[in-house]
Amino acid sequence: MPVSSEVSKSGPYTGNGVTTSFGYSFKIFDASHIRVVRTEAGVDTDLTTGFSVTGVGSNSGSVVFDVAPSATQKITLLRRVPQTQELDLFNQGAYFAEDIERALDLATMRDQQLQERLERAVTVPLGSTTSPETLIETLITASIAAVNAANEAAASAQAALEKANSMLRARGAWLTSTLYSPSDQFTYGGAVYLTVTEHTSTTVSADLGAGKIILWVDKGAAGTGSGDMLKAESLAGLADYPLALSRLGGQPTNANLTALAAETTTGIRVRTGAGTTALRSVVSTDGSIIVTNGDGVSGNITLSSQATFSAAVPTTSGTAHDVTGIPSTAREVEIYFAGNSLTGTNNYLVQLLVDGLPVTSGYTSSSGTSGVETDFSSGFGIHVASAARSLNGMMRLVRVGTGLWVQSHSVGLNPADANGGGRISGVGTVNGIRLTRTGADTFDAGSFYVSWR
């Protein structure tokens, strides 16, 4: 295959910390025939590891790095064919055109390598009698001379400035009947004057007319506004100082900002009206929500809803067991059954307590076990159907509106289970629940818990 392109260099490519593959657009016969150069801080480094080469034998390919070069690094790819000729021909021996062509290709590639280097070399015109070495030496000498001249000029300028400053003496505001010497400066009427001859001052106008002083820096022309821009007043003496402040990049005065700036306490500050603010904090009035760092001073405000649990209520005897103390703000009540049982086949009832008394009517409730369902009106019922069944599981009550409660349950009744739900409306403020039964059985095992939030 002929070498049809004069390209023998690709790049330089600037890294970005992400790209790992960099292409080259010239032909190589071996991965060792490509030179990978990394340039950083003006220093070139030849790399021999940390990358792989693709496209060997083709007219193009890529160098793929194990680690992407950074943004401070540049990558240059060049052809680097060994300066050797390894084709050995024998008289009357076998002749392979491909071997001859490959040797010619390598020779051309070496020529291109040399050409690439020559194009980066310092050369002189064809008719010049100056050698490249002499030209380089002359350029280096001129560069050094230019740097030295620049440094000398800067030093001279600094010296001149220091001399000028040393010659001028600031005397502040002008005073009458005061001795002034040459190079004394003083201010008067917004202008700066320079003393020419030694004299004792009379009036500024008289001394100026006599040539004893000269006007050095005149006062600026008056603007269209009114008032003085005094240091003591900042911008307050200007006719439209809010406009001046805004044009200087400052925040115009504002009643709301003024009120906020006057605040000395910490917390959440809110705007309650024009120019008025108030301190606020996040609180839970009924305690149903736990508020942490409500004023936001120590960190982010956090809210959490935590249920309150009753103590375990034993059900080893008796016919009814109450849990009271549920607050009027509670919206969810959960009853957890743990191994409860009755002496007979009665069903369980959960009744709401209002002012400590059970609500015994008005329920619409049902519960089923093994395909057998029972309706209840005197409480939220759990169907049992058989004696000596252990009750385990949970019933959930939710207040969805004023005086309206709904219920659902899913419990295990070894070896069966019971599921159901119900509702009751028009009840007063609930402050507890009662666990009882539908008949005359008594409790003989287990316990239960109640939680609310």
ZABA-186748 format. One record per residue (C-alpha): residue in three letters; x, y, z; residue number from 0. Coordinates in nm, 3 decimals. Layout:
BEGIN
  aa      xx      yy      zz   i
 ALA       X       Y       Z NUM
...
% end
This chain:
BEGIN
  aa      xx      yy      zz   i
 MET   0.000   0.000   0.000   0
 PRO   0.153   0.338  -0.096   1
 VAL   0.217   0.622   0.151   2
 SER  -0.026   0.869  -0.005   3
 SER  -0.031   1.129   0.275   4
 GLU   0.243   1.363   0.398   5
 VAL   0.092   1.372   0.748   6
 SER   0.321   1.227   1.014   7
 LYS   0.195   1.418   1.321   8
 SER  -0.140   1.455   1.500   9
 GLY  -0.214   1.699   1.778  10
 PRO  -0.136   1.853   2.009  11
 TYR  -0.459   1.757   2.189  12
 THR  -0.553   1.926   2.518  13
 GLY  -0.670   1.687   2.788  14
 ASN  -0.982   1.739   2.998  15
 GLY  -0.959   1.464   3.259  16
 VAL  -1.230   1.263   3.076  17
 THR  -1.118   1.183   2.720  18
 THR  -0.885   0.883   2.695  19
 SER  -0.877   0.821   2.316  20
 PHE  -0.678   1.045   2.077  21
 GLY  -0.666   0.978   1.703  22
 TYR  -0.379   0.983   1.455  23
 SER  -0.414   1.007   1.074  24
 PHE  -0.101   0.843   0.939  25
 LYS   0.004   0.485   0.871  26
 ILE   0.225   0.275   1.100  27
 PHE   0.341  -0.085   1.060  28
 ASP   0.398  -0.151   1.432  29
 ALA   0.271  -0.009   1.761  30
 SER   0.630   0.090   1.843  31
 HIS   0.634   0.316   1.535  32
 ILE   0.428   0.584   1.710  33
 ARG   0.576   0.840   1.950  34
 VAL   0.348   0.964   2.230  35
 VAL   0.455   1.296   2.385  36
 ARG   0.293   1.456   2.687  37
 THR   0.358   1.830   2.735  38
 GLU   0.300   1.988   3.075  39
 ALA   0.427   2.326   3.200  40
 GLY   0.628   2.357   2.877  41
 VAL   0.814   2.030   2.933  42
 ASP   0.787   1.742   2.681  43
 THR   0.789   1.385   2.812  44
 ASP   0.800   1.076   2.591  45
 LEU   0.554   0.812   2.718  46
 THR   0.616   0.442   2.671  47
 THR   0.353   0.292   2.903  48
 GLY   0.001   0.365   3.022  49
 PHE  -0.163   0.347   2.679  50
 SER  -0.250   0.112   2.394  51
 VAL  -0.241   0.166   2.015  52
 THR  -0.513   0.074   1.765  53
 GLY  -0.513   0.092   1.384  54
 VAL  -0.170  -0.067   1.325  55
 GLY  -0.136  -0.134   0.950  56
 SER  -0.416   0.109   0.865  57
 ASN  -0.405   0.473   0.753  58
 SER  -0.537   0.594   1.090  59
 GLY  -0.595   0.477   1.444  60
 SER  -0.605   0.586   1.808  61
 VAL  -0.391   0.596   2.119  62
 VAL  -0.606   0.499   2.417  63
 PHE  -0.480   0.600   2.763  64
 ASP  -0.545   0.402   3.079  65
 VAL  -0.598   0.731   3.265  66
 ALA  -0.737   1.041   3.090  67
 PRO  -0.483   1.328   3.058  68
 SER  -0.570   1.633   3.271  69
 ALA  -0.657   1.981   3.145  70
 THR  -0.298   2.095   3.212  71
 GLN  -0.155   1.831   2.978  72
 LYS  -0.128   1.819   2.598  73
 ILE  -0.080   1.504   2.390  74
 THR   0.106   1.495   2.057  75
 LEU   0.130   1.183   1.837  76
 LEU   0.415   1.146   1.583  77
 ARG   0.537   0.868   1.355  78
 ARG   0.869   0.725   1.475  79
 VAL   1.013   0.468   1.232  80
 PRO   1.354   0.320   1.328  81
 GLN   1.648   0.458   1.132  82
 THR   1.733   0.110   0.997  83
 GLN   1.690  -0.081   0.670  84
 GLU   1.616  -0.448   0.740  85
 LEU   1.532  -0.577   0.388  86
 ASP   1.802  -0.822   0.275  87
 LEU   1.794  -0.920  -0.096  88
 PHE   1.987  -1.216  -0.238  89
 ASN   2.121  -1.242  -0.594  90
 GLN   1.879  -1.459  -0.795  91
 GLY   1.677  -1.505  -0.477  92
 ALA   1.298  -1.482  -0.434  93
 TYR   1.148  -1.143  -0.519  94
 PHE   0.841  -1.023  -0.330  95
 ALA   0.699  -0.693  -0.446  96
 GLU   0.527  -0.643  -0.110  97
 ASP   0.865  -0.653   0.070  98
 ILE   1.007  -0.394  -0.170  99
 GLU   0.700  -0.173  -0.127 100
 ARG   0.717  -0.196   0.253 101
 ALA   1.086  -0.097   0.248 102
 LEU   1.005   0.200   0.023 103
 ASP   0.712   0.295   0.253 104
 LEU   0.944   0.291   0.556 105
 ALA   1.200   0.502   0.372 106
 THR   0.928   0.756   0.284 107
 MET   0.807   0.758   0.645 108
 ARG   1.160   0.831   0.766 109
 ASP   1.180   1.118   0.516 110
 GLN   0.852   1.255   0.652 111
 GLN   0.984   1.228   1.009 112
 LEU   1.287   1.433   0.914 113
 GLN   1.070   1.684   0.727 114
 GLU   0.850   1.734   1.034 115
 ARG   1.156   1.810   1.247 116
 LEU   1.305   2.040   0.981 117
 GLU   0.983   2.243   0.973 118
 ARG   1.025   2.311   1.346 119
 ALA   1.393   2.407   1.310 120
 VAL   1.536   2.760   1.287 121
 THR   1.650   2.833   0.930 122
 VAL   1.807   3.129   0.749 123
 PRO   1.733   3.263   0.397 124
 LEU   1.898   3.074   0.112 125
 GLY   2.137   3.358   0.028 126
 SER   2.225   3.444   0.388 127
 THR   2.582   3.414   0.511 128
 THR   2.461   3.387   0.874 129
 SER   2.446   3.038   1.016 130
 PRO   2.140   2.918   1.212 131
 GLU   2.356   2.892   1.523 132
 THR   2.460   3.259   1.493 133
 LEU   2.098   3.363   1.434 134
 ILE   1.982   3.181   1.746 135
 GLU   2.261   3.336   1.954 136
 THR   2.169   3.683   1.822 137
 LEU   1.800   3.631   1.909 138
 ILE   1.882   3.514   2.261 139
 THR   2.115   3.813   2.315 140
 ALA   1.847   4.054   2.189 141
 SER   1.584   3.894   2.414 142
 ILE   1.805   3.931   2.720 143
 ALA   1.880   4.293   2.629 144
 ALA   1.508   4.370   2.587 145
 VAL   1.425   4.222   2.929 146
 ASN   1.706   4.419   3.090 147
 ALA   1.593   4.741   2.921 148
 ALA   1.237   4.688   3.042 149
 ASN   1.355   4.628   3.398 150
 GLU   1.573   4.940   3.386 151
 ALA   1.284   5.148   3.253 152
 ALA   1.056   5.027   3.531 153
 ALA   1.323   5.103   3.791 154
 SER   1.375   5.452   3.648 155
 ALA   1.002   5.522   3.653 156
 GLN   0.978   5.409   4.014 157
 ALA   1.276   5.622   4.111 158
 ALA   1.124   5.925   3.937 159
 LEU   0.797   5.873   4.120 160
 GLU   0.969   5.839   4.454 161
 LYS   1.172   6.153   4.386 162
 ALA   0.861   6.349   4.291 163
 ASN   0.684   6.232   4.604 164
 SER   0.984   6.330   4.816 165
 MET   0.988   6.677   4.663 166
 LEU   0.624   6.751   4.739 167
 ARG   0.516   6.805   5.098 168
 ALA   0.150   6.791   5.189 169
 ARG   0.061   7.068   5.434 170
 GLY  -0.313   7.003   5.455 171
 ALA  -0.563   7.288   5.453 172
 TRP  -0.431   7.642   5.388 173
 LEU  -0.364   7.863   5.692 174
 THR  -0.307   8.238   5.697 175
 SER   0.009   8.392   5.848 176
 THR   0.194   8.061   5.798 177
 LEU   0.541   8.008   5.653 178
 TYR   0.532   7.800   5.331 179
 SER   0.841   7.669   5.147 180
 PRO   0.884   7.562   4.782 181
 SER   0.714   7.228   4.698 182
 ASP   0.466   7.267   4.987 183
 GLN   0.114   7.162   4.889 184
 PHE  -0.207   7.279   5.053 185
 THR  -0.578   7.263   4.983 186
 TYR  -0.819   7.552   4.964 187
 GLY  -1.174   7.577   4.833 188
 GLY  -1.168   7.224   4.695 189
 ALA  -0.849   7.287   4.492 190
 VAL  -0.480   7.197   4.549 191
 TYR  -0.207   7.466   4.536 192
 LEU   0.174   7.433   4.510 193
 THR   0.416   7.675   4.678 194
 VAL   0.673   7.829   4.441 195
 THR   0.868   8.066   4.668 196
 GLU   0.912   8.080   5.039 197
 HIS   0.667   8.324   5.198 198
 THR   0.437   8.391   5.487 199
 SER   0.081   8.353   5.370 200
 THR  -0.160   8.644   5.356 201
 THR  -0.459   8.542   5.142 202
 VAL  -0.478   8.277   4.873 203
 SER  -0.583   8.521   4.606 204
 ALA  -0.304   8.770   4.698 205
 ASP  -0.033   8.503   4.713 206
 LEU  -0.157   8.354   4.383 207
 GLY  -0.150   8.698   4.217 208
 ALA   0.202   8.759   4.348 209
 GLY   0.328   8.433   4.195 210
 LYS   0.415   8.284   4.533 211
 ILE   0.184   7.987   4.470 212
 ILE   0.030   7.823   4.165 213
 LEU  -0.294   7.630   4.114 214
 TRP  -0.186   7.265   4.102 215
 VAL  -0.520   7.073   4.083 216
 ASP  -0.841   7.265   4.030 217
 LYS  -1.172   7.180   4.193 218
 GLY  -1.405   6.969   3.977 219
 ALA  -1.704   7.126   3.804 220
 ALA  -2.029   7.131   3.998 221
 GLY  -2.287   6.872   3.903 222
 THR  -2.659   6.914   3.845 223
 GLY  -2.750   6.800   4.196 224
 SER  -2.733   6.989   4.521 225
 GLY  -2.567   6.929   4.855 226
 ASP  -2.217   6.830   4.956 227
 MET  -2.069   6.481   4.948 228
 LEU  -1.901   6.496   5.287 229
 LYS  -1.720   6.206   5.449 230
 ALA  -1.918   6.254   5.768 231
 GLU  -2.246   6.231   5.579 232
 SER  -2.145   5.955   5.336 233
 LEU  -2.407   6.000   5.058 234
 ALA  -2.678   6.149   5.279 235
 GLY  -2.600   6.508   5.172 236
 LEU  -2.687   6.443   4.807 237
 ALA  -3.020   6.559   4.665 238
 ASP  -3.107   6.204   4.550 239
 TYR  -2.878   5.983   4.752 240
 PRO  -3.085   5.660   4.699 241
 LEU  -3.028   5.698   4.323 242
 ALA  -2.658   5.771   4.377 243
 LEU  -2.628   5.467   4.603 244
 SER  -2.792   5.238   4.349 245
 ARG  -2.565   5.368   4.070 246
 LEU  -2.267   5.285   4.289 247
 GLY  -2.395   4.927   4.314 248
 GLY  -2.540   4.966   4.665 249
 GLN  -2.878   4.853   4.797 250
 PRO  -3.122   5.147   4.828 251
 THR  -3.270   5.203   5.171 252
 ASN  -3.591   5.013   5.231 253
 ALA  -3.827   5.010   5.528 254
 ASN  -3.833   4.630   5.535 255
 LEU  -3.452   4.608   5.525 256
 THR  -3.425   4.875   5.793 257
 ALA  -3.656   4.679   6.022 258
 LEU  -3.458   4.362   5.957 259
 ALA  -3.127   4.537   6.024 260
 ALA  -3.257   4.655   6.361 261
 GLU  -3.330   4.297   6.468 262
 THR  -3.105   4.172   6.750 263
 THR  -3.268   3.838   6.832 264
 THR  -3.230   3.506   6.652 265
 GLY  -3.497   3.295   6.489 266
 ILE  -3.728   3.300   6.191 267
 ARG  -3.814   3.657   6.094 268
 VAL  -4.123   3.719   5.877 269
 ARG  -4.266   4.032   5.719 270
 THR  -4.599   4.119   5.881 271
 GLY  -4.655   4.449   5.705 272
 ALA  -4.485   4.746   5.541 273
 GLY  -4.167   4.802   5.737 274
 THR  -4.263   4.561   6.017 275
 THR  -4.146   4.212   6.099 276
 ALA  -4.213   3.953   6.367 277
 LEU  -4.027   3.658   6.514 278
 ARG  -4.186   3.322   6.445 279
 SER  -4.107   2.958   6.524 280
 VAL  -4.256   2.621   6.434 281
 VAL  -4.448   2.465   6.725 282
 SER  -4.692   2.178   6.780 283
 THR  -4.984   2.313   6.981 284
 ASP  -5.120   1.970   7.072 285
 GLY  -4.795   1.776   7.091 286
 SER  -4.895   1.537   6.813 287
 ILE  -4.594   1.648   6.607 288
 ILE  -4.240   1.649   6.745 289
 VAL  -4.061   1.971   6.644 290
 THR  -3.680   1.988   6.660 291
 ASN  -3.500   2.323   6.634 292
 GLY  -3.827   2.509   6.576 293
 ASP  -3.657   2.850   6.550 294
 GLY  -3.401   2.727   6.294 295
 VAL  -3.108   2.871   6.490 296
 SER  -2.912   2.549   6.546 297
 GLY  -2.989   2.387   6.210 298
 ASN  -3.274   2.275   5.988 299
 ILE  -3.620   2.246   6.137 300
 THR  -3.727   1.882   6.158 301
 LEU  -4.077   1.746   6.214 302
 SER  -4.169   1.391   6.309 303
 SER  -4.490   1.217   6.402 304
 GLN  -4.439   0.977   6.690 305
 ALA  -4.706   0.747   6.829 306
 THR  -4.776   0.721   7.200 307
 PHE  -4.805   0.367   7.337 308
 SER  -4.998   0.250   7.637 309
 ALA  -4.858  -0.003   7.880 310
 ALA  -4.942  -0.369   7.825 311
 VAL  -5.297  -0.451   7.939 312
 PRO  -5.326  -0.814   8.069 313
 THR  -5.634  -1.011   7.963 314
 THR  -5.594  -1.317   8.183 315
 SER  -5.928  -1.262   8.357 316
 GLY  -6.233  -1.038   8.358 317
 THR  -6.489  -0.947   8.096 318
 ALA  -6.380  -0.597   7.982 319
 HIS  -6.053  -0.402   7.978 320
 ASP  -6.022  -0.026   7.921 321
 VAL  -5.740   0.201   7.802 322
 THR  -5.797   0.572   7.867 323
 GLY  -5.588   0.888   7.823 324
 ILE  -5.620   0.912   7.444 325
 PRO  -5.610   1.288   7.364 326
 SER  -5.899   1.457   7.183 327
 THR  -5.661   1.548   6.897 328
 ALA  -5.578   1.187   6.815 329
 ARG  -5.673   1.087   6.461 330
 GLU  -5.534   0.732   6.457 331
 VAL  -5.568   0.459   6.720 332
 GLU  -5.417   0.112   6.683 333
 ILE  -5.484  -0.192   6.904 334
 TYR  -5.222  -0.471   6.906 335
 PHE  -5.343  -0.815   7.023 336
 ALA  -5.091  -1.055   7.174 337
 GLY  -5.225  -1.404   7.252 338
 ASN  -5.569  -1.302   7.384 339
 SER  -5.828  -1.576   7.436 340
 LEU  -6.173  -1.632   7.587 341
 THR  -6.317  -1.924   7.782 342
 GLY  -6.578  -1.990   7.514 343
 THR  -6.677  -1.907   7.157 344
 ASN  -6.778  -1.542   7.205 345
 ASN  -6.660  -1.285   6.951 346
 TYR  -6.437  -0.992   7.049 347
 LEU  -6.568  -0.633   7.060 348
 VAL  -6.374  -0.305   7.058 349
 GLN  -6.585  -0.012   7.181 350
 LEU  -6.501   0.359   7.186 351
 LEU  -6.499   0.540   7.521 352
 VAL  -6.650   0.888   7.538 353
 ASP  -6.599   1.063   7.873 354
 GLY  -6.488   0.724   8.009 355
 LEU  -6.811   0.545   7.911 356
 PRO  -6.836   0.287   7.629 357
 VAL  -7.037   0.359   7.316 358
 THR  -7.248   0.041   7.282 359
 SER  -7.457   0.112   6.971 360
 GLY  -7.444   0.275   6.628 361
 TYR  -7.160   0.063   6.483 362
 THR  -7.168  -0.079   6.132 363
 SER  -6.908  -0.352   6.148 364
 SER  -6.837  -0.696   6.007 365
 SER  -6.570  -0.963   6.045 366
 GLY  -6.519  -1.299   5.876 367
 THR  -6.329  -1.619   5.941 368
 SER  -6.295  -1.906   5.695 369
 GLY  -6.576  -1.772   5.478 370
 VAL  -6.816  -1.713   5.771 371
 GLU  -6.899  -1.346   5.830 372
 THR  -7.067  -1.183   6.129 373
 ASP  -7.213  -0.831   6.154 374
 PHE  -7.184  -0.622   6.469 375
 SER  -7.367  -0.305   6.586 376
 SER  -7.255  -0.282   6.950 377
 GLY  -6.885  -0.244   6.871 378
 PHE  -6.614  -0.316   6.618 379
 GLY  -6.626  -0.697   6.617 380
 ILE  -6.375  -0.972   6.550 381
 HIS  -6.527  -1.305   6.450 382
 VAL  -6.396  -1.607   6.645 383
 ALA  -6.644  -1.899   6.593 384
 SER  -6.441  -2.152   6.794 385
 ALA  -6.317  -2.181   7.151 386
 ALA  -5.953  -2.171   7.261 387
 ARG  -5.842  -1.961   6.965 388
 SER  -5.549  -1.729   7.034 389
 LEU  -5.595  -1.371   6.898 390
 ASN  -5.287  -1.205   6.744 391
 GLY  -5.274  -0.905   6.512 392
 MET  -5.390  -0.546   6.485 393
 MET  -5.704  -0.333   6.454 394
 ARG  -5.670   0.023   6.321 395
 LEU  -5.917   0.308   6.394 396
 VAL  -5.900   0.637   6.204 397
 ARG  -6.100   0.955   6.270 398
 VAL  -6.177   1.080   5.918 399
 GLY  -6.421   1.354   6.016 400
 THR  -6.598   1.512   6.311 401
 GLY  -6.740   1.223   6.512 402
 LEU  -6.674   0.976   6.225 403
 TRP  -6.441   0.681   6.282 404
 VAL  -6.358   0.396   6.044 405
 GLN  -6.200   0.063   6.137 406
 SER  -6.013  -0.222   5.972 407
 HIS  -5.852  -0.534   6.116 408
 SER  -5.649  -0.831   6.010 409
 VAL  -5.573  -1.082   6.286 410
 GLY  -5.466  -1.439   6.328 411
 LEU  -5.685  -1.687   6.516 412
 ASN  -5.465  -1.991   6.530 413
 PRO  -5.523  -2.185   6.313 414
 ALA  -5.752  -1.945   6.116 415
 ASP  -5.758  -1.569   6.057 416
 ALA  -6.018  -1.292   6.065 417
 ASN  -6.049  -0.980   5.852 418
 GLY  -6.304  -0.702   5.846 419
 GLY  -6.387  -0.337   5.895 420
 GLY  -6.653  -0.092   6.000 421
 ARG  -6.748   0.262   6.092 422
 ILE  -6.939   0.471   6.344 423
 SER  -7.053   0.831   6.319 424
 GLY  -7.196   1.095   6.547 425
 VAL  -6.984   1.009   6.850 426
 GLY  -6.846   1.266   7.089 427
 THR  -6.484   1.320   7.188 428
 VAL  -6.315   0.984   7.220 429
 ASN  -6.074   0.946   7.513 430
 GLY  -6.024   0.569   7.526 431
 ILE  -6.120   0.222   7.402 432
 ARG  -6.260  -0.094   7.562 433
 LEU  -6.185  -0.457   7.470 434
 THR  -6.478  -0.688   7.563 435
 ARG  -6.678  -0.977   7.415 436
 THR  -7.029  -1.042   7.279 437
 GLY  -7.153  -1.288   7.540 438
 ALA  -7.074  -1.412   7.892 439
 ASP  -6.726  -1.555   7.836 440
 THR  -6.430  -1.433   8.038 441
 PHE  -6.075  -1.358   7.927 442
 ASP  -5.821  -1.620   8.023 443
 ALA  -5.490  -1.535   7.847 444
 GLY  -5.279  -1.275   7.665 445
 SER  -5.251  -0.897   7.670 446
 PHE  -5.297  -0.601   7.434 447
 TYR  -5.147  -0.259   7.366 448
 VAL  -5.293   0.066   7.234 449
 SER  -5.110   0.342   7.043 450
 TRP  -5.235   0.678   6.915 451
 ARG  -5.111   0.976   6.722 452
% end
